[in-house]
Amino acid sequence: MHADSKAPSVRFFDGFSLPIRKTRVCIAMKHDELSRREFVRTATAGAGAIASLAGGAGLALADAADKPAALGGTPAHQGAWASWPQWDQAWEPQILEVLRSGVWSPAGNDEGPVGDFEKAYAQALGANDCVATSSGTAALLTALAAVGVEAGDEVIVSPYTFIATYNAVLAHHALPVFADTDPATLTMDPASIESRITDRTRAIIPVHIYGMPCDMDAINTIAQKHNLAVVEDACQAWLAEYKGKKCGTLGDLGCFSFQNSKHIPSGEGGAVTGVKQPLLDRARSYHDCGRAFGAYEGRGNFSRGLNYRMTHYQGAMLHQQIAKLISDTKRRQENGDRLTAGLREIPGIEPVRLPENSRAVWHLYAFRYNPEAFSGMPRIKFMRALNREGVPCSSGYAQQYFDGLLDEALNSRGFQRLFSAERVKSYRDSLHELKGNKQVCETTVAVFQTLLLGTERDVDDIVEAVRRIQAHSASLA
Ligand SMILES: Cc1ncc(COP(=O)(O)O)c(C=O)c1O
């Protein structure tokens, strides 16, 4: 596997800025880094042994080993984390083959890398079909069109998500109405949905944020009761599972992103998946300029639609990564379980609760931070200290509904025609009722997926870093 160690920095497009320490290193170098760390560990252990022989002076040495890097100690994690994205030389011939074929687009042709990827990804998910798109945003736009979201409709959305989820609804000239976030799960709180349904509500978009499945049974039950469509935003949830089924097969349609930072990346790219063939046929038609397709074949003419097709270059990249996605996911899940077990033992750190019988895939691994258990240390100081320990972290999403995007839409000519002043006022007021989401935005700390691609010792370093910061929080706060 290769990673571009010359690239200036990792950029994440789903709303995170990950500080600060260098994370981009060629995977091939990792072994050297590990053995160097091994050396440091051995040296530290040796110092501890000498310390215990030497009585009081020994205690001082042991203390030094435990000291947080922010207080001059040695960072809990030495060396680099896995770099992202990664690629394999073995993938190159197929990309070159696309180039030399001169057939770079799947337009009018079911055969080729895009079709191969669609079949393989649908199979990996247990979906009926997969419609590959040019991005996750394009997948959301396509899915919303396929379930019939139109101008003036309302769509219930999770507020704790990348901004593209909001924007896809706005682009259809519909109103994104936010359900609250459950602070225990970081996903849509089903108990907050029904009070937000109006006679204009057409669909619900649960977001499996950071790769953590939403409580889909509860959401689907409400949707069925009110005759609403469910479009899963599974853009961060490749292979995540809920009660034995994969995310992207649990609602009416599911949407994925294959953007550069994602677990299966092709630069840009996306997919619409599901098990309901007529909706999938409508999605295929919509993403292909509205061409007649499947259940829509009989019409012969174009329907409304846009060009959101994926290129064969992207298809060739993605088809070759499915095996890697499966093995990387297993590694992240094993390491995620270990991290949860370790962090759970630390007072004031609350790992996320997943729905019963579900598996997250950890695009980010998030936990909630309670400063009270850390001598009142504000989250930002905790994060800085964690970063100094060699553990880059992010505070996740903020309360983006106050950031101006919604005002821009609501004040626009089109939205003013579509929504009454009374509705806009009650909508604005409702943004202040998102208490659970506010809490989540203010207390979450998350580490990026690459930190779960290392060894068990790497994971233990993260736990050790948090433990140390807590032990010395009185001096750090
Ligand atoms: C939750 C979520 N929804 C939607 C998107 C949009 O996907 P894309 O960036 O591929 O358009 C992303 C991607 O970053 C995402 O993380």
The ligand as a Gaussian input file, in Angstrom:
#p B3LYP/6-31G(d) Opt

LIG

0 1
 C      -22.745000      12.620000       6.275000
 C      -22.399000      13.065000       4.882000
 N      -23.380000      13.341000       4.020000
 C      -23.118000      13.742000       2.770000
 C      -21.830000      13.855000       2.307000
 C      -21.593000      14.351000       0.924000
 O      -20.768000      13.522000       0.186000
 P      -19.790000      14.126000      -0.944000
 O      -18.739000      14.914000      -0.257000
 O      -19.260000      12.894000      -1.601000
 O      -20.628000      14.942000      -1.842000
 C      -20.768000      13.551000       3.144000
 C      -19.381000      13.632000       2.682000
 O      -18.524000      14.242000       3.124000
 C      -21.048000      13.159000       4.481000
 O      -20.067000      12.903000       5.336000

